[in-house]
Amino acid sequence: MNMSEATHFDISGLRGELLHDEPMSRHVSWRAGGVAQRVYQPADLADLLVFLRQLPADEPLLAVGLGSNLLVRDGGYCGTVLLMVGALTELRMEDGLIYAQAGVPGAKLARFAANNNLCGAEFFVGIPGTLGGMLAMNAGCYGGETWSVVQRVQVLTRGGELIERTPQEYDIGYRHVTLKQHSDEFFVGAWLKLGQGDVEAAKQEIKVLMEKRSASQPLQMPNAGSVFRNPQGEHAAKLIEACGLKGRRIGGAQVSEKHANFIVNTGGATAADIENLIGEVQVTVQQQTGINLHPEVKIVGEKTT
Ligand SMILES: Cc1cc2nc3c(=O)[nH]c(=O)nc-3n(C[C@H](O)[C@H](O)[C@H](O)COP(=O)(O)OP(=O)(O)OC[C@H]3O[C@@H](n4cnc5c(N)ncnc54)[C@H](O)[C@@H]3O)c2cc1C
């Protein structure tokens, strides 16, 4: 098989698409980083189950949504990436709840809720990730948080077993979610419980939130949103700006002039440029303020030697 050649596994019963040596820069919003050995985009949930049951037990596995909070180092990811976006896309009303699969983007979810006269999901519009990524990160903004509207989730284990879990089974905090009992699994869907609302008011709120975003964020350049979590009682952006780091560059990576907690790819940034700049910001802020900044973005894969 050639590099990046797509293969359809009709013969073995798989209906999705398998890519080899696939540049992850195509799948992450920073548009930078190394290749993944394999990327599998299932046709649907049933297909994903079949794929997992065939996968060797020791194969490293990484679930990826829209890659809006992810950096794959330049040495690449040695394993299989499961691409949820464009794959797990079901979205429907079920017994008064929204059932959405992990690959559904936040903006689609927000609009679906508004169109069904439900309120409390408007904040999803500002998060350019999938439901799976938002569950993994407990993503949130403007006072809303993903897990505050979750009634239960649907997860898939490495072995291909489909399980439902309640929020009580997780430790959930600010941009933090871990399953209390260890299990190798990932999110494939969730049931969301929202209040009755006014569709026009919800649509107006969505419009306002979108305008707020484009006024305050450097959306014209590839980025991954807020790089650092806000320390207790502080704003990472304010600390970074106060340390004079706005505009600081390493290679093609730059601390945004518009929003200091964003690092933008000005063109041709490597994952190392971005990771080194993250490190430099951490060291400078620590030296000047005594505060440790912890990355919100997830960094995976191998460094180049
Ligand atoms: C312009 C911009 C603005 C942003 N604004 C916000 C904001 O306001 N609030 C906020 O919280 N975030 C924000 N983000 C960050 C990002 O959108 C969120 O963290 C989002 O939840 C990531 O979703 P994703 O599908 O892109 O996940 P990915 O980036 O693909 O993955 C992120 C992590 O989640 C894991 N993951 C992905 N899918 C699954 C799954 N199905 N099961 C288990 N684990 C999974 C991945 O392995 C990885 O560790 C912003 C990003 C950008 C680019």
The ligand as a MOL file (V3000), in Angstrom:
LIG
                    3D

  0  0  0     0  0            999 V3000
M  V30 BEGIN CTAB
M  V30 COUNTS 53 58 0 0 0
M  V30 BEGIN ATOM
M  V30 1 C -10.9320 28.4670 18.0380 0
M  V30 2 C -11.1070 27.5020 19.1920 0
M  V30 3 C -11.8980 27.8510 20.2670 0
M  V30 4 C -12.0780 26.9620 21.3390 0
M  V30 5 N -12.8670 27.3370 22.3790 0
M  V30 6 C -13.0730 26.4830 23.3990 0
M  V30 7 C -13.9150 26.8460 24.4960 0
M  V30 8 O -14.5030 27.9090 24.5340 0
M  V30 9 N -14.0650 25.9620 25.5010 0
M  V30 10 C -13.4350 24.7590 25.4870 0
M  V30 11 O -13.6280 23.9870 26.4480 0
M  V30 12 N -12.6230 24.4040 24.4720 0
M  V30 13 C -12.4250 25.2140 23.4330 0
M  V30 14 N -11.6000 24.8550 22.4010 0
M  V30 15 C -10.8780 23.5620 22.4650 0
M  V30 16 C -11.5940 22.3930 21.8090 0
M  V30 17 O -12.5010 22.8090 20.8130 0
M  V30 18 C -12.3270 21.5390 22.8470 0
M  V30 19 O -11.4360 21.0040 23.8020 0
M  V30 20 C -13.1000 20.3870 22.2020 0
M  V30 21 O -13.8040 19.7160 23.2060 0
M  V30 22 C -12.1900 19.3780 21.5100 0
M  V30 23 O -13.0150 18.5300 20.7200 0
M  V30 24 P -12.3940 17.7400 19.4930 0
M  V30 25 O -13.4580 16.8920 18.9230 0
M  V30 26 O -11.7340 18.6650 18.5630 0
M  V30 27 O -11.3240 16.8450 20.2530 0
M  V30 28 P -9.8520 16.4620 19.7780 0
M  V30 29 O -9.0150 17.6920 19.7110 0
M  V30 30 O -9.9460 15.6260 18.5510 0
M  V30 31 O -9.3800 15.6020 21.0090 0
M  V30 32 C -9.1350 16.2210 22.2560 0
M  V30 33 C -8.9270 15.1140 23.3210 0
M  V30 34 O -10.1460 14.4040 23.4540 0
M  V30 35 C -9.9440 13.0180 23.1680 0
M  V30 36 N -11.1240 12.5290 22.4560 0
M  V30 37 C -11.6320 12.9880 21.2890 0
M  V30 38 N -12.7270 12.2910 20.9580 0
M  V30 39 C -12.8940 11.3500 21.9440 0
M  V30 40 C -13.8420 10.3220 22.1670 0
M  V30 41 N -14.8450 10.0910 21.3100 0
M  V30 42 N -13.7190 9.5630 23.2820 0
M  V30 43 C -12.7030 9.7800 24.1490 0
M  V30 44 N -11.7640 10.7360 23.9930 0
M  V30 45 C -11.8700 11.5150 22.8880 0
M  V30 46 C -8.6950 12.9710 22.2900 0
M  V30 47 O -8.0690 11.6980 22.3740 0
M  V30 48 C -7.8770 14.0880 22.9020 0
M  V30 49 O -7.2210 13.6490 24.0730 0
M  V30 50 C -11.4180 25.7080 21.3200 0
M  V30 51 C -10.6250 25.3520 20.2140 0
M  V30 52 C -10.4740 26.2380 19.1550 0
M  V30 53 C -9.6450 25.8230 17.9710 0
M  V30 END ATOM
M  V30 BEGIN BOND
M  V30 1 1 1 2
M  V30 2 1 2 3
M  V30 3 2 2 52
M  V30 4 2 3 4
M  V30 5 1 4 5
M  V30 6 1 4 50
M  V30 7 2 5 6
M  V30 8 1 6 7
M  V30 9 1 6 13
M  V30 10 2 7 8
M  V30 11 1 7 9
M  V30 12 1 9 10
M  V30 13 2 10 11
M  V30 14 1 10 12
M  V30 15 2 12 13
M  V30 16 1 13 14
M  V30 17 1 14 15
M  V30 18 1 14 50
M  V30 19 1 15 16
M  V30 20 1 16 17
M  V30 21 1 16 18
M  V30 22 1 18 19
M  V30 23 1 18 20
M  V30 24 1 20 21
M  V30 25 1 20 22
M  V30 26 1 22 23
M  V30 27 1 23 24
M  V30 28 2 24 25
M  V30 29 1 24 26
M  V30 30 1 24 27
M  V30 31 1 27 28
M  V30 32 2 28 29
M  V30 33 1 28 30
M  V30 34 1 28 31
M  V30 35 1 31 32
M  V30 36 1 32 33
M  V30 37 1 33 34
M  V30 38 1 33 48
M  V30 39 1 34 35
M  V30 40 1 35 36
M  V30 41 1 35 46
M  V30 42 1 36 37
M  V30 43 1 36 45
M  V30 44 2 37 38
M  V30 45 1 38 39
M  V30 46 1 39 40
M  V30 47 2 39 45
M  V30 48 1 40 41
M  V30 49 2 40 42
M  V30 50 1 42 43
M  V30 51 2 43 44
M  V30 52 1 44 45
M  V30 53 1 46 47
M  V30 54 1 46 48
M  V30 55 1 48 49
M  V30 56 2 50 51
M  V30 57 1 51 52
M  V30 58 1 52 53
M  V30 END BOND
M  V30 END CTAB
M  END
